[in-house]
Amino acid sequence: MCMPGFGKDKTPRDTSRRGLLASLSKGFANLFFSILLAWSVSGCAPLQGLWARPSPTGTPAPSPKPSSTQPVQPSPMRTVSPVPTRETSSPVATITAGQSVTLTIWLPPEMVPDLAPTPEVGAFIASAHAGFQAAQRGTRLLVAPKALYGPGGMLDLLLATQPVAPWRLPDITLVAASELPALIERGLATPLNDLIPSTVWDDLFPFALEAVSADGGLYGVPFQVDIPLLVYHEQALAEPPQRWEQLLAGTAKIVFPAAQGEDGAAADLFMVQYLARGGKVTTSPLALDTVIVARVLRDYRTAFERGILVPEARESQTWENSWAFYLAGNAEMTLAGSWQYLRDRAILTDSRCSAVPTVSTGRFTLARSLVWVILAQDPAQRRLAAEYVTMMMDVERLGEWSAVSDHLPARRSSYPMAFEPGLGALLEEQLVRASPYPLSPMYLKARSEIARAIEDVLDGITTPERAASSLVMTISRLR
């Protein structure tokens, strides 16, 4: 028989225990809200980590403390709309004077002052950011370091954050141009044609504009560039080879990456020769021309058999591997990254650089670039983000950045400020005829397959023609 007011599984003792727990819970809740109220009244705010973003209503500036002699007036603040969450297009309140605005920026670690590879790089970024915040009073830059590539890299984080926590997305980021199509497809990157001054667009190299263009829109702003170069010992070579045939006809040895490695150097150099032969890259899905792939592999095999391409190239997995081999004096020539040559010029007393020898005199180099992307959705926040990007793209500032970072500027007008006339003219000539890095995220996956085909041909495991057929079929299936 059940007692009135109790179910079958309840007893008076249970009721007493539940009442006690309820009282304790209520007491703890009251204590929690009392502490929270006291905290807010005292002016304290929770700590913000690198992932934190300001709330959509903005963060009020602290009230100035009165002076005993003269009242202190608060500094005037910029008036802009706050960043809305990317889940809704509902109108948002306008931030009024006296409130600060935060721009969240994701940058590679080497562009974060405290993590920069050299004091000069760190000082440059810190100075640029301080100048921007001084010019845009009331604006705070919140910089978060993110790896450029790989699992957990910039692209992975952006795509993973968008559906689950869009309010944590940055306002601005710097990404590889090859990853821009994925951001466009997901709606993260939007056209910047009218946000960035025409003087910037008009000053970019043709490949740079091609790298950020889609359906008439310009979705990113090219910032820095890297290209491969032929570096040679001047005492060993009076004139460097300009064409692949001249390379094969000589006796000077060359080393360059021809094996699978984490930086994809072997595949990138292969693509220079592929593009120079008139090869095309279809991006959706990724596809290469089988006949031209076979010809490039045959060129590699011929150079290897004649001893022009040294055996150590087969074990050279990265740019730095072959660069170290060259610096040790084991080869007269190497194919190196432009950043390596610029970085080590002080010790290259008898080395000079030239264009990569190819079978063609047409577009024969591959330009890999980083581009600014604005992800902010609110119009006022987008304009502020555009002002930051425009500041970083200033002609003189970009020239200074090239001088301290060893990367090439994407703007032509910056070259006289960054390099001596002879070197600047050579680099400009290369970039005018450059092709953009393959604009497909699948290319990053295909690089290991390209390197494997090179290895198999150099090892004599298969013929260039069979390796080409297998390679083209394999990469067409990548997803």
N, C-alpha and C positions, 0 to 999 in steps of 0.2 A: 504494500500500500504506500502510495506516494504522499508525502507530507505537503500541505498547501504551500504554494510558492516555490517548490523545488522540483527539478526534473528527476528522472530516475538515477542520473549519475551525479547528482549534487547533494551535498549534506550541509548542515549548518556550519561545520568546520570549514568546508570549502568556501562558503559564503564569507566567513570571517576573514579567511586568507585573502580572498579576492578584494575585499574592502580595504585590507591593509595595503595590498599592492597598488590599488587605485590611489590611495592617499599618498603613498610614496611617489608614484609617477607624477601626480599633480604637484607635489612639493618640488621634485626635480625640475619639472617644466617651469614652475614659477621662478626657481632659482636661475635657470638658464636664461629666461627672458629678462630677468633683472640684470644679469651680467651683461647681456647683449645691449640693453638699453643704456647701461652705464658706459659701456664701451663706445657706443655711437655718440653719446653726449660729450664724452671726453675728447672726441675728434680722432680716435684711432681708426685705422683701416686695415683690413686683412692684407697680408703680404701677397704680392703677385709674382708668380713664377714666369718663366719664358712663355708658357702656353696661355697665360692669362690675357684677357682683353678687357678694355674698359666697358662698363655697362652701357647700354644704349642711351642712357640719359646723361652720360658724361660724369666727370668727377669734379665737384666744385673746388675751386682754389681755396686754401685756408685763408681765414680773415686776417688782415694785417694787425699787428699789435700796436696800440697807440704809444707814441713817444711822449716823454714828459715835457718836451719843448715844442714839438711840431708833429702833427698827425702825419703818418706815412700813408700815401695813397697807393692802392694796389695797381700793379702794372696792367695796362690795357691788354685784353686778350682777343684773339682772333675769334670771330663769330662764324661758325659753320654748323651744318647739321651733323648729328652723330651717325655712327655706323649702324645701319639696321642689321638685324640678323638676316641671313640669306635664305631664310625659310619663308619670308613673307615680304610682300611689296607694300604693306600698309604704311600710311604716312607716319613720320616720326617727328618728335618734338625738336625744335630748334634750340641748339645750345646758345645761351646768351652770354654777354660779356661777363668776365669774371670766372669763366669755366675753361678748362684746358681741353685740348684735343690730342688724341694719341694716334700716331701712325705706327702700325705694327709691320715690321719688315723681316722677312726671312732671308738670310744671307748665308753663303758658304762660310765655314769657319775661318778661312784665310782672309775674309773681309770683315771679321769682327775684331775690333781693336785689341782686346785682351788675348785673342787667339791667333793673331796675325803672324805669318812666318818671319817677318823682319820688323824691326822698330819703325822703319820708314813707312811700311804699309799700314801699320797700326796708327801711326801719327797722321797719315793722310786721311784715313777714314774718320778718325776722331775729329780732325779739323773740319772736314766737310760736314759732318753731322752737327757740330757745334755752330758752324756758320749758318746752316739751314734753320736750326732752332732759334738762333738770334734774329734771323730775318723774318721768320714766321712766329712771331711772339705768341706764346700760349700753346705752341705745338710741342709735343714730346714724342721722341722716337723710341720705340720699344723694339730692340733688335734681338732676334733669336737665331742662333747658329743651327744650320741644317746641312747635312751632307748633300752633295750635288747628285750623286748617283747611287745605284744599288738599292737593296732592300732597306727600307727606312729612310731612303733619300728624299729629295725635294718632291719629285713627282709622286712617289708612293704616299707620302704624307698628305699632300694636297688632295689626291683622289680619295684617300681613306677618311679624311676629315670632313669633306664636303657633305656626305649624306648623314653623318651622325652628330656633328658639332660644327655647323657652318659658321657660327659666331666666333670660332677659334681660328678661322682662316686669316691669313695676313692681308693687309691692304696692298702690299707690294712684295714681290719676290723676284729673285734672279734665277733663271732656269736655263738649261741647255736648249738651244733653238730646236734641236731634234725632238724635244719632248713637248714643244708648243702645240702640235696638232692634237695631242691627247687632251690638253687643257681646253682647247677650242671645242672639241667634241663634247666635253662635259659641261660647257657653258661657263667655265671658270675664267677663261680669257675672253675679253670682249674688245672690239675695235677701239683703237686709240687715235685714229686719223686726226680728229679735231682737237684732241687734248694736248698733243705735243706740237710745238711750233714747226712750221713748214721748213724753217732754216735747218732744223735737225734732219728731217726726212730727206731733204734735197742734198745733204752732205754725206749721206751713207753710200757705201759701195753697193754696186748692183746685187751681188750675192746676198748682202745683208738684208736688203729690201725683200728679195725673193724668199729668204728664210722666214720672214714674219708675215708674209702675205697669204691671204685666203679669201677668195670670193670678193675681191675688191677692198677688203679690210686689212688694216695693219694692226696685228694683235700683240706685238711686242716691240721693244726698242732695243736694237742690237747695241751692246756695250763694249765688250772686248772680244778679241779674235786670236786664234792660234792657227798656224799653218805649218806644214812640213817644209824643210829647206835642205838643200845639199850643202854640207859643210865639208871643207877640204883643207888639207895642209898646202899652203901656198908654195912652199919649197919643193914639194913633190909634183905639183901640177901647175904648169904655166897658165893653162886655160882649163876650166872645168868642163866636162861634157854637158852639152845642152840637150842632146837627144839620146835615146836609149841605144841607138845604133853606135854612136860615138863611145858610149860606155863599154859596149861589148868589143869594140875594135881596139881599145886601149889595154894597158897592162896594170893600171892602178887598181888596187883592191878596194872593195866597198863593203860595209857592214850596215845592216838595218834589221829591225825586228822581223822575223819570219816564222814565229812560233806563237802558240796560244799564250796570252798573257792577260792580266787583269785590266790593263788600260786600252786593249784593243788596237795597239799600234800596228800590228801586222795587217789587220783588215783595213785600217785607214790608209796605209800606204798602198795596199792593193787597189783600193778604190780610186786613188789618184791616177794610176795607170789605166784602170777600167774607163774612167771618165775621159781621159786623154785620147783613148781610142774611139771615142764617140758613144760609149755605153750610156744607157739610160737606166734610171732607177724608178720603178713603179712602186708606189708606197702602199697601196691598198688592193690586194695584199702585196707584200714586199716581193719584188721580182727583178732578176737580172737577166741579161742576154747571154745565153749559153755559149754562143760562138765567140763573143768577145772575152768572156771569162776564160775560155780555153786558151785564147791567144796570150792573155796576160800570164797564165800559169806556164805556158810554153816559154815565154820570155824569161821567167824566173828560173826555169829548169836549165835553159841555155846558159845564163849567167853563172849558175851554180856549177855546171859541168865544166865550164871554161876556167873556173877558179877566180872569176871576177868577184862574184859574191862569195865571201869567205865562209868556210864550214861553220864558224861560230855563229853565223846568222841563224842557222837552224836551231840553236839553243837560246837565241836572243828573244826573250818574251816581252820585253817592255822597251819604251824609249830610253830609259835610264841604263838598261843592260848594254845596248849597242853604243850609247854615248860614252860609257865608261871604257868600253873596248877601244873606241876611237881615241879618247884622251890618253890612253896608255900607249899610243903610238903603234897599234897593231894593224891599222888600216889607213890608207891615204884619204879615204872618203867615208862619209856616213850620211844617212838620211836622219835628220833630227828635228825635233820640234822647235819652232821659232823661239819659244820661251827658254829652251835650253841654251841656245846660242846667245840670246840677250842676257840671260842670267850669268853666264860664265865668260863673257867677253873679256873681262879683266885678265883672265889667265890664258886666253886664246891668242898668244902672241904671234903665231904663224898661221892662223886659220882665217878663212874668209867664207862667206856664204854665197849661194847662188840658187837658181831655180832647180827643182827636182827634174832630172832628165826623163823625158817621156818620148813616145813615138810621134807625138803631135806638137805643133806649135800653137794650138788653140787653147781652150780653157784647160789648164793642166794642174791646178792645185785644188786642194780641198780645205775649206775654211770652216773651222769649228768655232762657234760663237756662243756667248752667254747673252741673254736678252732680259730686259726688264719687263715684267708683266704686272699690270694693275688689276687686282681682284676686288677692290672696294666697289660697292654697289651704289651707295648714296652719292648723288651728284656732287655735293660740296666736298665730300671726302675724296672722291675721284679727282677733283680739281687740285686738291692739296697734294695728293699722291703724284699727280702729273708734274706739279712744281718741284717735287723732290727729284723725280726722274730727270726733268729738264736741267736741274742744278747739277746732277751727276754727269750729264751729257754735255756740259759746257766745254767748248773747244779747248780752252787752256787747261781746265781741270782734267779733261780726258787725256791730254798730252802728259800732264804731270803723273796721272795714274799709270800710264804706260811706262814712264821712266822708273817708277818705284816697284811696279808689279811684274815687269817683263812680258806683259801681254800687249798685243797690238790694239790700237783704238779702231773702233768701227767708223769713225768720222774721218774723212780725208783731210780736213783742215787741221787736224791735230798732229799730222806727221812732221811738219817743219819744227814743231815745238818739242817733239819727242826724240827725233833722230837726226844725226848728221845727214847732209844732203845726199851723199851716195847711197847709204843704207836705206834712207827713207824712200828714195826713188825706186830702189829694187823692190822693197816691200809693197809699195803702192802698185807697182806694175804687176806683181803677183796677185794682189787682191782684186784688181780690176778684172782679171781673167779667171777669178776663182769660182768654183762651184760651192754651193752651201752643203754642209754636212747632210747626209741622207735624212730627210724629214719624216722619219718613222721610228716610233719606239721599238719596232721589231728589229731595226738594224742593230741595236745594242745586243739583242739575242743572236743575230746572224753573225756577229763578228767572230765568235768562237768557231762557227762552222766554216767561215772563210779561211781562218788560220789553219784549221784542220786540213782543208783541201791543199793549202800551200805545203804543209808538212808532208802529206802523203806523196805529193809530186816530187818534192826535193829528196825524199827518202827512196823514191823509185818504186813505191808500193803500187801506184797506178799511173795511168797516162793523164796528161792534162785534159784530154777530151772526156775521159770517163769521170775524172774528178769534177769537171765543170758540170756535167749532166747531173751527177749526184748532188752537188752543192745547190744548184738552181732548184731542184726538186725539193730538197730539204728545207730551204728557207721559205719556199712558197707555202709550206704547211705551218710555219710559225704563227702562233696566235698569242 
